[in-house]
Amino acid sequence: MKRIFFLLVSFSCVFVTAEEVAPLFPFVVSYDAPKNAVNVSSLLDAPAGKHGFVRVKDGKFVTDAGPIRFWATNLSGGGNFPDKESADRLADRLARFGFNCVRLHWMDGGNYFWGKNPTTLRKLDPVALDKLDYLVAALKKRGVYVNVNLHVARWLDDRDGFPHKDKRPTYDKGLDNFEPRMIELQKEYARDLLTHKNPYTGLSLADDPAVAMVEINNENSVVIEWANGNLDDLPDPYGTEFRKQWNDWLKKKYKTTEEMLKAWDCRNYPLGDEMISGGDFSKPFEIDGKSWYFQLDDKEQATATVVPNEKLLRLTVHRDGKVGWTPQLMVRNLTVKKDAPYTLSFRIRGDQPIYLNTGVSMDVAPWNLLGMQHRFQLTKDWKTYTFHFFGTEDFDKTRFNITGLKVGTYEIADLTFRPGGKFGLDDDATLEAGTIPTLKKSDLHLSEEFRRDFWRFLVDIEWAYWPGIERFLKEELKVKAPISGTQLYYGSKHVQAALDYCDDHAYWNHPSWPVKSWDPVDWYIRNRALVNWADKDIFTRLGTRRVAGKPHTISEFNHPMPNQYAAEGLPMICAFSQFQGWDGIFQYTYVHQPNIEPDKLTGYFDMIQQVGQLVHASACANMILRGDVAAAKHTVYGSMSRDAELAAFVKARSPRQIDFESIGLDPRLAFVHATALDLSGGPGAQPPALDNDKIFVSDTGELTWNMEQDGKGYFVLKTPKTKVFTGFVKDGFIDLGDGVQLKIGKTRLGWATVTLTEVAPKRWLLAASGYMENTGMKFVKYGTTDDDQYTVHNDWGTGPVLCEGVPMTLALPFDSQVPKAYPLNADGSRREGLVKSTIANQRVVVNFGPAYKTLWYEIRSCTEFID
């Protein structure tokens, strides 16, 4: 097939009509790895590490052979410990799809690494360690590097002298950044794992050039854990240790309590008049939408009743809301003043332990917060919540609200909102006695300088922890591979940038659990296509959180199942990453369990039989490893000094959204140019203006994001060797560049993902995916809303996976060599017979469709004429 194509004027097409939808058919991608069009293992340079250790040079990963990029996946939990035969088959299959790196993740969770019924979580089980050793050797042999994760999910308990596990943050996140013995045990684990000699390679992980990188602590930072409220009520001895380190930090900065209080300007204010009428609920009144408002989708959804004899308001919700904020209770017509103190308090209880949100905000667009927002967990017992805060603007159309109400009954009493309140410390809180309390997430009443100091303290914990562990790994354990700390949006970017490389994670519509986390029955996903939201999520955030001058990886990326648009994610993120000049994309996850050959979808994240994603893996490998996508011509830098980052923390009370938007730049610039944060704190250049706010074309001309039509977005990649369309089907033909054109027929979702990639000279792989499900999978609406929430509860169905064949017509060039198209079996081998083609006006028109019962095709240029 030539790369110079002819324009298509007209031709006849064979499509499934608008009234017809072809039946689904079984399609289970095979677990062997024959050498055929779908096998791109030749991209891997085996054995991994043959060109020396991966290292960092000029902000990129390199080996002795030059720059190296990673198209990668994860193995999680039990997936890291297959038997030897399975390890070899697993390594073959991963290499087949071009994965040149595997992140060894969640090895320390559960009992995978600790044996059966362990008496300690400090001793690696030799059986598990032998399985891991063999897997690493099998991967290395085939040219697949490993990314070694250290702490992920080990959750210490009484067995090793750590009481109150149930009252500590999950997996000790944040706590293990400053608790001295936990830090020592992290070092012990790293030593045991990284210096152990692998009998199958003859090398320890510290000495093995097949180790591409080491990550210290997954999704973990004292900064984000505090921002999430998870360090507010630490039990002793942990709470005492946290407070001691805070007081020691303060003593270094302030010599006396008097000096500290003067800097903080801590004081109390007399309480003013009550601003809410009827908040004691001692008299009946109607919630008429004026001062009091109960926002509903319809009248039958919920009721709100004042019960004077019990002095409470009872809310009963019969049906969940169509959107997350309904039903919601509001008190309106309040007024706040900038920098004025306020105290809000209420008692509440409910019949189920769910999380609710409360805040004080504008009652008109743009609905900005005006000083207070808090998430809290409801209990069956009465609990009083009191919030002291300063107003952030002068505003006389202000409301207080409670949102997140689900089906159930709620009771509220003693609701009060008054100017003034206690904004100082208790009299017995002194620096000399070491009794200055640690700040809680909900403590908005203390002065900005107090809060600024506490953020400085948290960031200083990070400066001690992350570079400290890195020094230990390099100086004591002699680790050669590049080291990262944790993901960028979990803490200070300046701290993470002090290590060798930076990493990030992103999920599109991660599963939600309204009541209990990871409940296998009560959960939902939002069945949305990212292509419709690309300018509002993931790409703009990932693109503008990146740190200039550092290698950048995304070590977890996924469209969790059963999202029916999941196939779109990997081709888009791979194309975007190479345009941005990133260094690695890791799909999350290949598999969680030692069973490495299922015939069905096995959960939210596993790619192992996610057919809609797998068939595009070869194209993704070519984009990254072969470098099919051109890097951006220009880079736009956003300035983020340490002081600016600290100010953003104090304002947002979270590190999650520290990106272009937080410093006043348009994050959509990431679609047009490369983008990065300059942490030197320079003035930054004036960013270019965007020409369009619905269509974004990269400065290379290869990537196009089109969101002109609401709910009908699409993405197109046009490069000489790899072409992509994903999104909602357009009328007419889609230009894939160089004269190649594509037309897609009727599909179940009106949507499809199509990749076309050259796998050898004159040899192309075409893959197309649409709707897919397990046999008998119960994909249903979650609740009774009209929203896009869906679930399968715990009824994932059985094998085999059932898929939709995408009807489409491809226009290809014709000179003297005629492209022939072959439908492929599940193992990538050719079936007998050709896909129907016609030749007209120096063009070859190939009609693909459900009748072939496949998701991929091989196209070859041949000299024989096609009838």
N, C-alpha and C positions, 0 to 999 in steps of 0.2 A: 504494500500500500504506500503510495507516495504521500508526502506531507504537503504537497500543493494540490488543493482540491478545487473542483469546479462549482460554481454557484448552481443551486437547484432552482429551477423555474416551476415545474409542475410534474407530477406523476401520480399514478393511481396507487392507493394504499388499501390494505386489508386490515380493518380494525374490528374489534368487538363493538357492536352497536351500543348506543347509550342505554338501551333497555336491557342489554345482556351483561352478565358478569360470570365469567367462567368459573367453574368449581375450583376449590383449592386442591392441591396435590401434595403428597409426601415428598419432602426433600431434606435428607439428612446428610450433611457434608461428611464425607468419609474420614476415617482416622488414619488411613495409610498416607503415604506421601510419594506417589509415583511422579516421575519426571514428565510433566506435561505443561500445558499452557498456564495453569493456575499456580504452578510451583515456581516461586521466585527465590529459592534458596541460593541460587548462584550469586545473589547480591551480597551474601554473607561471606566474609573472608576468614574461613576456618583454618586453625582453631582460634577462638576468641583470645585476644591478647598476643597474637603472633608478632604484632608490630610494637610491642612494648606497652607500658602502662598508659591508660587514658590520663591526660593531664590538662591543665588550663593554660592557654596561651592567647594573649590579646583578646580575652573575653569569650573564647570558644574552646570546646573540647577538641583535643588533638591527640594523635599517637605519632610514632615515628614515621608513619605513612602519610600523615597530614590530617586535615580536619575529619572529624567523625561525628555523625548524627545518629540518633536512635529512634527507630520505629519499634515500639516495645509494648509489653503487656505486664500484668501482675499475676503471680500465683499467691493465693491467700490461704491462711490456715492450713487445713489438711492437704491442700493442693501442693504444698512444698514437700510432701513426704510420700510419694508414690513408691511402689515396689520397683525393682530394677527393670523388669521388662516394660512396665508402664512408663518408667522414666525415659527409656529409649524411644518409645513410640511418641511420647509427649514431645520430646526434643525434636524428633523428626517433623512432627506436625507444625510446631512453632516455626521451625526453619522454613518449612514449605510456604508459609504465609509471609516470610520475610522478616519476622521478628528477630532483631539482632540484640535484644536485651530483655531480661525478665527481672522484675522487681520482686524480691523475696519478702513477702509482706505478711504480717499477722502470725509469724511463726511462734511468737511468745504468748499468743492468746490461747485460752482453753488449756487443755492438757497435751496439745500436740507435741510440745518439746519437753514435757516434764514426765512422761510415762504415765502408766495407769495408777490412779490413787496415790499421787505423790504426797510425801510428807513435807516437802519443801519446794519452793519455786526458784531454787538457786542451783539446781544440779541438772545439767542437760542429759536427757535420756540417751544412752549410747545407741539404741536401736533407731530412734528418730534421727540422731546425728548421722548415722551411717547412710540412711536413706537420703538425707539432704546432701551429703558428700557425693553420693553417686549421681544424683540429679545435677549438681553443679558440674561434675565431670562430663556428663552426657550433653549438657547444654554447651559447654566449652568446646567439645569435640566438633560440634556442628556450627561453630561461629557465633554462638549466642552468649553475650556477656550477662553478668548479673549485677543487680543493684541491691545491696544488702541493707535492709532496714534493721535497726537495733530496737529501741523500745517502741512498741506499738500498743500492746494490749495486756502485758503482764500486770496483774492487779494484786499486789502483795496483801497478805492477810496475817492472821494470828500465827499461822505456822512459822512465819519468819519474823515474828515480833512486831507486827503492825496491826494494832487493834482498830476497831470501828470502821471496817471496810465499807459498811452500808451508809456511812455518814461522810465518806470522802468522795471527791470527784471521780467519775468513771475512769478507770485505768490509772488513777492518781495523776490525771493531767493537771498541769499547772503546779500542783503540790510537789511533784518530783523535780521541778526546776529549782527549788530552794531547800527542800528537806534533806539535810546532810547525809543521812544513812541511805535514803533512796538513791541519791546521786552516787554514793559509793557502790551500791549494788548494780547500778547501771554500768559502771566501769567494770565490775566483776563479770557481768554477763558478756560485755563486749570482749573482754580478755578471753573468756572461755570459748566464745564463738569464733573470734577472728584469728586467734593464735593457734587453734587446734589444727593439726596437720591432716589434710585430706588424703587418705591412702590411695585414692583413685587418680589424683593429680600430682601427689607428692609435694603439694604446697599448702600453706595456710591461706585463708582468705586475705589476710593482711599482705601476703607476698605474691598473690596470684594476679597477673595482669588481666585475667578474665573478669576481675571485679571492676566494673566500670565506675562505680560510685558507692558511697556509703551515706545513709541518712540517719541522723542521730535519734530523732524522736518525732513520730508521725503526728501531725495535726495537734500540736501540743505547745502551749505557751502560758506562762503565768499571766500574761497580758489578756489573752482572750478568755481564759478561765475566770479571771476577775471580772472582766466585762460582761460575762454571761451570768454573773452572780454565784458562781460555783465555789468561791472561796469566802463567801460571806459568813458562814457559820461552821468553820472547821472545828471539829472536836479536838480536845487535848489528847496528845501533846502537840498536835500540828498547829492548832490555833495559837498556842503560846509561842511556838517557834516563829510563826509568821509575825506576830506582834513584836517579839524580841528583835527580829531583824529590822523591822520598821523603826523601832525606837533607836536601835544602834545607828541606822542611817540618819535619823533626825539629829542624833547627838553629834555626828560628824559635821552636819551643816549648821546647826544652831547650838550654841553652848548652853543656853538656859531656856526654861519654859517661857519666860518673859519675852526673850528675843523672838522665839518661835511664834507666840501668839500675836506679837506686834506685826510680824510679817504676814500672818494669816488673816489678820483683822477679824478674828472670831468674836461674835457677840450675839446676845439674844435681843429679840424685839417683842414688845407687848402685843398680845393678841388683839385684833380689831373685831369689828362686828361680823356676825355670821352673814355669808354671801349666798347661801342656799336656803330657800324657803321650803319648809316641810321635810327637811332631812332627818328630823327625829321620828317621823312617821306616826306621831301621836294623834293626828287628825286625818280623816279621809280626804283625798283629793283625786282628781282625774289627771291621768297622764295624757295631756291633750296635744302634745307636739310643740307646745310653746316653751314654757320654762322647763318642763319635763317631757322627754321624748323617748319612746321605745320604737326604734326603727325596725320594721319587719318587711318581709317580702309580700305577705298578704295577711289578712286578719286572722286566719286560722293557724298561723304558724306558731304563735306564742301569746301568752297573756301576762299582764303586769298588774298586780293587785296590792294596794296599800291595806295592811291589816293593823288598824289602830290599837286594838286591844293587846296585840303582841309587839307593837311599836316596830314594825318591819315592813319591808317591801318584798313581796314574793313574786319571782319570775318563773314561769313554767314554759319551757320550750318543747313544742310537739314535733318540730321538724327542723333539721339543719338549714342554714341559710344558703342562698344561691351563690353568695360570695362570702369570703372569710370574715368580713366585719359585720354581717347581719346574722341574727338579730343583735342589736347593740342598745344599751341603755345610755342616755345622754341627759345631762343637766346643762341647759343653755342659758344665754343672756348673761354670762359672767364677764367680768372685766379684770384684766391684769395689766400691770405697769412694769416697764422694763426695770430690772434690778431691784424690784420691790420683793420683800419676803412673803411667802404664803405657806400655810399649813393645811393639808388635805388629809382627812382621816375617815375611815369607815370600817365596820365589821362585816364579815361575809362568811357564808358557809354554803355547801352544796351537797348533792347526793352522789357525786362522782369526783375522783381526783384528777381533774383536767387543769390545764394551764389557761389563764385568762390574761388579758392585757388591759391596762388602764393608763390614761394620760390626760393632759390638759393641752388643748390645741385650738387653732382657729376653727370657727364654725362655718367658714366660707372658704372657697378656694383661695390659696393653694393648700389649705388645711395644715399648715406648718405647726409643729409642736411649739409650745410656748413655755417650756421649762421642765415638764415632767412627763416621763413615760416609764412604765414598769410592767414586767411580766411576773406573774406569781402563780403558785399552784394552789388550787382550791382544795380544801379538806372538808370532811363531814362535821368537824367541830368548828365553832366560832373562832375566828382569828381576826385580830385588829391590824390594819395596815395604816401607817401614818407616814406621810411624805412631806418633807420640808423642802422648798425650792424657791429659786428666784425667777421672776418673770424674765423672759428674753426679749419681749417687745411690748410697746404700748398697744393694747388691743381690746376693744370693747365688744367684740362678737366672739366670745370665747366659750368653749364647752369643756366639760369633764365627761369622760365616757368609760364604759367597760365593754370590751369586745371579746370575741372568742367563745361566746355562749353556744353550747351544743344541746342536743336533746337532754332534758333533765330539769331539776328544780333548784332554784337559787334563792337565798334569803340575804337581804342587805339591811343593816341597821346603823344608827348613829352616824349618818353621813354629814360631815361638816367641812366647810371650806372658809378659812378666815385669813386676813392679812396678819403678818407677824409670825412669831413662833420661836422655838429654841434653836438657835443657829450657832451656838457656841459649844465648847466641850464641858463635860462635867467637872466639878471643882476638884475631884480627886485624880483627874487626868493630868499628870505632870511628866515632863521629860526626865527629871531627876529620878523619879520612881519607876520609869520605864512603863508607864501605864497609858500612853497615848494610844487610843484604839486604832486599829486598821480601818480604812474606809470601806464601806459596803457599797455595792452597786446602786442601791436606792438612796444613799446618803447625798442628796442633792442640796442639802441645806448648808453644808460647810462651804467656806469661801473658795473662790476659784483658785487662789494660791495654795490652799490646803490640797485641793484636788490635783493641781498641777504637780505639787511635790509628791503626791502618792503615785501619779503616773511616772514621774522621774524614778521613784523607788522601784516600781515594777520593771521599767526598762533597764535599770541598773542590775536587777536580778538577772535579766536576760544577758547583759554584758558579761556577767560572771559565769553564767551557766553554759551558754552555747560555745563561745570561744574556749572556755575551760575544758569542756568535753573534747572539742576538736584538738586541743593541744595534747590531751591525754592519748587520743587515738594516734596522733602522728608521732609524738615524742616517745611515749612509752610502748605502744603496741606496734609502732613502725608501719602504720597503714600508708600505703602508697596512693590509693585511689582518691579522687576529689571527694570532698565531704560537704554535705549541706546540713543545716540544722533542722528546720521544719518549714511549713508552707508560708508563703509571704504574707497572707492576710491573717495570720494568727498572732503576729506580734510586730516588733519593730523591724521595718525593712532595713534600717541601718545596721542593726545587729546581724540579720541574716546575710547581708551583703559583705560582712566581715569574713564570712566563710568562703569556700571555693566556688560554689555555684548556688543559684537560687531556684526554688521549685514552687509550684502552685498546683491546686486541684480545682476541678469544676465538674458539677453534675447538673444536668438539665432535668428539672422536675424530679428530684430525689423523692423516694417514697416518704409519706407522712403517716404518723401514727397519732391519731387524735387523743388517745387516752394513755396507752402504755407503749413505750419505745420498743420497737422490733416485735410487736405483737403480730404473729403470723396470720391472724384472722382479721383484725380490725386495722386496716391500713388502706391507703389509696395513693395513686399517682395522678398527676394532671396529664391527660392525653393531648399534649400540645406539640406542635411542630416548632422547633427552635428557629427555623428559617423565617417564621413570622415575627419573632421576637429578637432577632439577631442584633438590632440596634439598641436594645434595652438590657441585654443580659450577656453573660458568659464572654463573648468575644470582646466586647468593649471593656469589660472589667479585666479579663486576663491580659488583653493587649496593653492596657495602661497601668497595670501594676508591676510590670517588668522593670528590673533594675538595669540601667545602662552599664555596659562594660562587664557584665557577668554572664556566664553560660546560663541558659534558662530552660527548664524542663517543666512539663506538666505530667506529674507521675501518677495522677488519677484523672481519667476523663470517661464519662459514661452518660448515655441516655438509658436509665434503668428501665427494665421491662416491668410491666407489659406495655410501655409506651409504644404505640404502633408506628411512630415516626423515627424509631431508633436508628435506622440505617443511615439517616442523614448526617449523624454526628461526626463519625470518623473521617469521611472524605472532606468535610468542611474544616474540621480542626487541623487536619494534616496540611491542607492547602494554606490555611491561614497561618499556621506555625512557620511554614517555610517562607512565605511572604514576609513575615515578621523577623525571620532570621533566628528562630529558636533552635534549641539543640536536641530536643527529644520529646516525643509524645508516648505516654504509657496508657493504653486502654486499661480500664479497671472493670472487671478482673477476668482473666482467662478461666479460672476455675477455683472453687473453694474446697473441693473434696478430693480424696485420692481416686475416686471413680472418674477416670479421665475419658470414658467413652460412652456417655449417655446418648440417647436418641431423641432428647427433648430439651426444651428450655428448663433450666434447673433453678431459676431464681431471678431476683432483681438484676444482678450485675454480671453473671457469668456469660462470657462470650463463647464458651466452648461449643455450644450448638445454637448460638444466635445467628441463624443462617443469613438474615438480612444484613448483618454486619460482616460476617465472615467472607462473603463472596466479593466484598470490596477491599479486602485486606491486601491483595496483591497490588492494586492500584495505589493504596496508601503507602505501601513499602516503596514503590517506584517514586512517589512524590518526595519522600524523605531521603531514602538511601541513595537513589540515583540522582536526586536533585532536580526533578522535573519542573518544579515551580521556582520561578525567578524571585530573588529577594527584592524588597522594596528599593526604589531608587533614592528615596529621601527618608530621613528620620526626624520626627518631631519629639522634642524633649520637654518634659515637665519638670520644674524645679521642686525639690523636696529636701530642704535642710533638716537637720535634727530638731531645731527649734520649731520649724513648720510642722514636722510630723507630730511633735509633742502637742502643739496647739490643736492639731486635728484630732488627736486622741481625746483631749479634754473636751472639745466641742461635741464630738460624735459619741464619746464614751465607748468606743469600740475601734479596733484596727481594721475591721472587715472592708470598709469602703474607702480606704486610703488609696486613691487612684487619680486619674486626670480630673474627674468630676469634682473631687474634694478640693482641688486647687484651682477650680474655675476654668478648666479647659474642656473642650468638647470631646468626650471619649470616642465618638464615632470617627474621629480622625484615624483611628486604628484600621478602618476599612480601606483607607486611601494611601496611607503612609505607614512606615514602621513607627512605633511609638515606644517610649521608655521614660522612666523617671531618673532624672539626674540628681543623685543624692549629695552632690558637692554643694548644692545650695546656690548655684549661680543664678543670674537673672533669667535665663531661658529666652529663647527666641520667640518672636511673635508668630503664633501658629497660623498656617494658611486657612482661609475660609473654605467651607464646603460649598460646592456648587449646587448640591441637591440634598434634600433631607429624606428622600425615599429610595433613590438609586445611588449606590456607591460603587465606583469602579476604581480598582487599585491603580497606583501610579505606573505599574507595569502593564496595565491593560489586560491582565490575565484573569483577575477575579472580579466578579460582578455580584452584588447583593441587591436584589430588587424587591422592595416592599411597597410598590406603588398601590397595589390593591390589597385592602385589608383582608387578612386571612388567606391570602393567595400568594405568599412570598415564594421566591425561589433563589437559588444560588447556581452560578455557572462558573466553571473553570475552563479556560482555553489555553492549553499549552501544546507544543508540538507533539509531545509523547503521552500526555495524560489529559483526558477531558472528563468533566463531571457536570451532570445536571442533577440537582435534588430540589424538590419542592412541589408546588401544586401545578398541575398540568395546564399548560397554556394552549390556547387555540392556535393552530398553525405550527410552524416549525421553529425549533430552537437552534440557534446558531452556536455551534461548539468550536468555531474557529477553523481557519484554513479551508473553508468550504464544506466542512462536515456539518450535516444538519440532522436533527432528531425530531421525530414527532411521536408523542405518547398518546395511546388511546385510553379507553375507559378503564379506570381502576376503582377498587372499592373505596379508597379514601380520596380519589381525585388527585393523587399524589404518588410520586415514585422517586427512587434514587437510581441513577444510571452512571456507571463509570466505564470508560473506554481507555485502555492503557496498552502501549506497545510492550510486549514481553520479550520480543526478539525482532530482528530486522524482518519486516514484512509479515509480522505475526502479532496479532492484537487479541486482547481479552476484553470481552464485553460482559458486564454484569448488570443485572437489573433486579431490584427488589421492591416489593410493595407490602401488602398486608401479610402477616404471618401469625400463627398461634400453635399451641400444642393441640393434639387431638383431644377433644372434649373439654378444653379450657373454658371456664365460665368467666368471660370478660364482661363485667356488668357495671352499671352506674353505681357509684358509692352514695348511699343515702337516697334522698328523694329530690335533690336539687337538679336544676337544669344546667349546672356548671359542668366543666370538663373533668370532673373527678371520677376515676374508674378504679376498679379493683378486681382481683380474682379470689379475694379472701384466701383460703388455703386450698382452693381447688384449681391447681395448676394444670390438671389434665394429665395425659399420658403421652408416650411417643406413638408415632413419629411426629416431628414438626410438620405442619401443613403450611404451604406457601401459595402465594398468588403469582401467576405468570403475568408479567407486564407486557401488554400489547404495544408494540412500537415499530416504527419504520426508521431505518437509518439510511441516509444518502451518502454514498462513498464515491471516491473518484474512479474513473476508468480510463486507462490508457491502453497499453497492450497486455497488461497484467490484471487479471480479473480477480477481485476479492471473492473468496469462498467462505461461507459461514457454516460452522458445524455446531449443533447443540451438544452440550457436554453433560456427562453423567455426574453423579455426586462426587466422584473421585477426580473429576477434571478430565477424564478420558473422553474421546470423541464417540458420539453415537453414529450409527450408520445413517446415511442420508444427509442431505444438505438442507439448510434453511432456504426457503423459496426466495429467489432473487430474480430481478429483471434488469435489463440494460436498455437505456434510452438516452439519446442526446448526450453521449459521452459521460453518463452517470450510471452507477450501479445502485439499485434500490433493493434493500433487504428488509423483508417483513418478518418480524419476530413476534411470538405470542404465546398464550397459555397452552396451545396444542402441543408445544414441545416439552412441557412439564420440566422446565429447568430454569435456573436463575442466571446461568452464564453460558457464553458462547465463545468459540474460537473463530477468529477471522484471519484468513491467510491469503496472500496474493499468489495467484497461480496463473499459468499461461493457458490452461484449457478454457474453452468457452463454456459458459453455463447455459443450459437449456432453460 
